[in-house]
Every structure is written in structure tokens, then in C-alpha cells.
């Protein structure tokens, strides 16, 4: 089996990050943009040193096979902050090979190294929920995911 390496994306990873974003978009919906648009966005995100978003990439050799998109939020419990996982994505052909678990262990290590007290995220599928529960996560029944977008967001902005 190929060794999986996980690391925080660097400026030089714009092509790898763009490839993973495009694969994620194809998985959830058909993106309506040119691929070079994604590469330009990835380059911009990686250069943004003041931004809160971080990207962890999983590689099999030189090939990107997984992605975690996350942000650190403060203050969090006991002022230790929290890591909010927005997306965890593994290419279809690499699922059930340990890549997702490797990404999650990387994030756990990242939290410990940076004094972060917890990780939060939402799950859409029963299969994904079972994966996270095997890693030790628990469903928080008192939490609900909320969203406002489209016309409702425009109405909110207009007051």
C-alpha cells in the first residue's frame, strides 16, 4: 500500500489544492467554471496569510488524494479555541483506504500542537457519521446546523 503523507498546504500546492477542490465540487455538484479559475482562487487562498482558512492535503506520493478544509475559532471552551472542519474529502478511488482517518489524525495532532481544545463539524450522510463515530466522535443532539443564503441572505443584508 502507498504511504499517505498529510501536511498543511503551501503556496506551491495551488495545483494540488485546485485539483482537490474541483473533485469535491464534482462530487457534490457540477461546477460551472473554468479549471484555471479554481487554480487562481487556490493561489489567492494560499497567499492569504491573514485568512482563517487552512488546508491540509493528503498525498499518495506526489498525487493529492484527500483534503481537509478548516478554520481555527476563538475563544472556545476554556479559551483554548476550536478547530472547525468545513470539509473532509477523499477521492473516490482512495476511500476506505485510511486516507480519511489519516487526515483526521493529522487534525487531532494539529490541535494538540496548537493548544486547540476541540474539533467541530457537521455530517450529511449516515456512512460518514459511522466513520466519525469509529474515530471516537459523538453526535451532539443539542446542536443544529443553520444556514441562510440566496434571497434570504440578501434580505437580511438589506435590513
C-alpha positions as MATLAB code, in Angstrom:
seq = 'XXXXXXXXXXXXXXXXXXXXXXXXXXXXXXXXXXXXXXXXXXXXXXXXXXXXXXXXXXXXXXXXXXXXXXXXXXXXXXXXXXXXXXXXXXXXXXXXXXXXXXXXXXXXXXXXXXXXXXXXXXXXXXXXXXXXXXXXXXXXXXXXXXXXXXXXXXXXXXX';
ca = [
       0.000    0.000    0.000;
       1.182    3.516   -0.812;
       2.350    5.689    2.076;
      -0.013    8.600    2.738;
       1.576   11.887    3.774;
      -0.543   14.729    5.179;
       0.602   18.311    5.579;
      -0.653   21.882    5.603;
      -0.857   23.205    2.038;
       1.887   25.605    0.973;
       1.989   28.268   -1.751;
       3.466   25.708   -4.153;
       0.414   23.434   -3.669;
      -2.007   25.597   -5.660;
      -2.433   22.969   -8.418;
      -2.955   20.153   -5.901;
      -5.435   22.218   -3.883;
      -7.308   23.227   -7.045;
      -7.499   19.582   -8.167;
      -8.988   18.544   -4.827;
     -11.471   21.453   -4.801;
     -12.613   20.532   -8.320;
     -13.001   16.871   -7.324;
     -15.004   17.903   -4.250;
     -17.212   20.135   -6.411;
     -17.798   17.313   -8.919;
     -18.761   15.020   -6.037;
     -21.408   17.393   -4.683;
     -22.446   19.274   -7.820;
     -21.395   20.064  -11.382;
     -19.168   23.167  -11.182;
     -19.848   25.791  -13.838;
     -16.408   27.374  -14.103;
     -13.151   27.035  -15.947;
     -10.406   24.991  -14.186;
      -7.959   27.921  -14.326;
     -10.446   29.880  -12.191;
     -10.036   27.284   -9.433;
      -6.234   27.405   -9.670;
      -6.306   31.209   -9.363;
      -8.604   31.001   -6.331;
      -6.387   28.342   -4.712;
      -3.311   30.521   -5.243;
      -5.116   33.502   -3.684;
      -6.249   31.449   -0.656;
      -2.762   30.054   -0.069;
      -1.184   33.539   -0.227;
      -3.695   34.988    2.250;
      -1.584   34.932    5.415;
      -4.250   36.819    7.392;
      -7.100   34.477    6.458;
      -8.593   31.998    8.881;
      -8.985   29.129    6.422;
      -6.389   26.385    6.345;
      -5.985   23.412    4.045;
      -4.497   20.033    4.859;
      -3.656   17.878    1.846;
      -3.141   14.120    1.819;
      -0.721   12.829   -0.800;
      -0.009    9.362   -2.151;
       3.464   10.017   -3.493;
       3.092   13.270   -5.415;
      -0.633   12.774   -6.090;
      -3.188   14.631   -3.944;
      -5.830   12.162   -2.720;
      -7.510   13.930    0.216;
      -8.346   17.362    1.567;
      -9.400   18.875    4.882;
     -10.599   22.494    4.899;
     -10.693   24.013    8.365;
     -10.542   27.178   10.440;
      -9.466   27.945   13.974;
     -12.029   29.836   16.039;
     -11.582   31.569   19.388;
     -12.266   31.815   22.284;
     -13.714   28.270   22.543;
     -14.045   26.156   25.676;
     -11.581   27.191   28.382;
     -10.199   29.845   25.983;
      -8.439   27.089   24.046;
     -10.238   27.634   20.753;
     -11.710   25.094   18.418;
     -10.935   23.695   15.014;
     -13.998   23.879   12.752;
     -13.782   21.294    9.978;
     -15.673   22.604    6.959;
     -14.861   19.800    4.528;
     -13.164   16.434    4.664;
     -12.904   14.903    1.208;
     -11.146   11.840   -0.203;
     -11.056   10.886   -3.881;
     -13.498    8.034   -4.589;
     -10.777    5.563   -5.534;
      -8.980    6.216   -2.215;
     -11.988    5.884    0.102;
     -11.808    3.037    2.639;
      -8.009    3.029    2.326;
      -7.283    5.000    5.512;
      -6.871    8.447    3.933;
      -9.824    9.974    5.822;
      -8.583    8.573    9.117;
      -5.078    9.830    8.368;
      -6.442   13.347    7.704;
      -8.434   13.281   10.956;
      -5.414   12.083   12.968;
      -3.389   14.898   11.393;
      -6.037   17.408   12.505;
      -6.029   15.918   16.002;
      -2.241   16.321   16.147;
      -2.564   19.859   14.798;
      -4.998   20.677   17.620;
      -2.667   19.300   20.274;
       0.357   21.111   18.831;
      -1.535   24.441   18.799;
      -3.365   24.123   22.124;
      -6.776   23.720   20.469;
      -9.315   22.080   22.768;
     -11.847   20.571   20.354;
     -12.960   19.962   16.771;
     -16.483   20.592   15.468;
     -18.107   19.706   12.131;
     -21.384   18.632   10.528;
     -22.172   15.335    8.813;
     -24.566   14.810    5.927;
     -24.507   11.046    5.405;
     -25.069    8.054    7.693;
     -21.939    6.387    6.293;
     -19.849    9.461    7.114;
     -21.383    9.596   10.596;
     -20.393    5.966   11.206;
     -16.824    6.763   10.055;
     -16.506    9.613   12.560;
     -18.065    7.590   15.366;
     -15.423    4.868   14.788;
     -12.813    7.600   15.388;
     -14.412    8.483   18.722;
     -16.712   11.349   17.692;
     -20.180   11.627   19.162;
     -23.365   13.172   17.819;
     -24.320   16.333   19.679;
     -28.146   16.177   19.723;
     -28.428   19.643   21.267;
     -26.743   21.223   18.211;
     -28.451   22.098   14.938;
     -26.854   23.263   11.731;
     -28.367   26.506   10.427;
     -27.943   28.220    7.070;
     -29.079   31.415    5.397;
     -28.330   32.037    1.735;
     -29.737   33.275   -1.557;
     -32.691   35.671   -1.317;
     -32.944   35.319    2.450;
     -29.293   36.408    2.813;
     -29.924   39.399    0.540;
     -32.990   40.343    2.598;
     -31.016   40.072    5.819;
     -28.270   42.302    4.444;
     -30.801   44.913    3.345;
     -32.317   45.013    6.824;
];
